[in-house]
Amino acid sequence: MILYLHGFRSSPQSMKARLVGERMAALGLTDQLISPQLPASPKLAMELAQSLIAGVPAEQLSIIGSSLGGYYATWLAERVGCRAVLLNPAVVPSLDLDKHVGVTTQYHSDEPFEFKREYIDELRALEVSKISKPERYFLIAATGDEVLDYRDMVAHYQGARQHIIDGSDHAISEFPQYLDEVLGFCGVGARA
């Protein structure tokens, strides 16, 4: 089972989420992917995620998290004990997202949502100061990320498997070339 967690202002319609879904469908594993629309509240987002994976044994679960979803994936992986792939993950989103308090829209629609001040405290409550088992993590970080500093990611996931992309961007525009490696880490056959 794979749980895909999108980033801030994103959705299951993001390029990376769609590519993971398409590959899982091609492999006949559509029922093994959960890719929910996360609420703006970090607390509610994690309650939703936990409800969706309830009863799935840790050894049968992998979480793929992009940006803020990577922050969430880290918190969940620490709680559940499963594997996690982190795609340009946020490391300290309470600092980065403070400037986004207020009403904004999602990237893949014009649907408005409100990011409330209390969500910053909810983010802090999910902080993982140090990962406990680096071997359960796979970091893909781009040096050209225009939103987050890849060096923070590298330091935070020290000891984990890491693929540092020279250049690229926050979205990891060339994600298709890393998809097989991501799914392989998740324990999914990579070729359709």
Secondary structure as GFF3:
##gff-version 3
##sequence-region A 1 192
A	DSSP	beta_strand	2	5	.	.	.	ID=ss1
A	DSSP	alpha_helix	15	26	.	.	.	ID=ss2
A	DSSP	three_ten_helix	30	32	.	.	.	ID=ss3
A	DSSP	beta_strand	33	34	.	.	.	ID=ss4
A	DSSP	alpha_helix	42	53	.	.	.	ID=ss5
A	DSSP	three_ten_helix	58	60	.	.	.	ID=ss6
A	DSSP	beta_strand	62	66	.	.	.	ID=ss7
A	DSSP	alpha_helix	68	80	.	.	.	ID=ss8
A	DSSP	beta_strand	83	87	.	.	.	ID=ss9
A	DSSP	alpha_helix	93	96	.	.	.	ID=ss10
A	DSSP	three_ten_helix	98	100	.	.	.	ID=ss11
A	DSSP	beta_strand	102	105	.	.	.	ID=ss12
A	DSSP	beta_strand	112	115	.	.	.	ID=ss13
A	DSSP	alpha_helix	118	125	.	.	.	ID=ss14
A	DSSP	three_ten_helix	134	136	.	.	.	ID=ss15
A	DSSP	beta_strand	137	142	.	.	.	ID=ss16
A	DSSP	alpha_helix	150	156	.	.	.	ID=ss17
A	DSSP	beta_strand	161	165	.	.	.	ID=ss18
A	DSSP	three_ten_helix	175	178	.	.	.	ID=ss19
A	DSSP	alpha_helix	179	185	.	.	.	ID=ss20
###
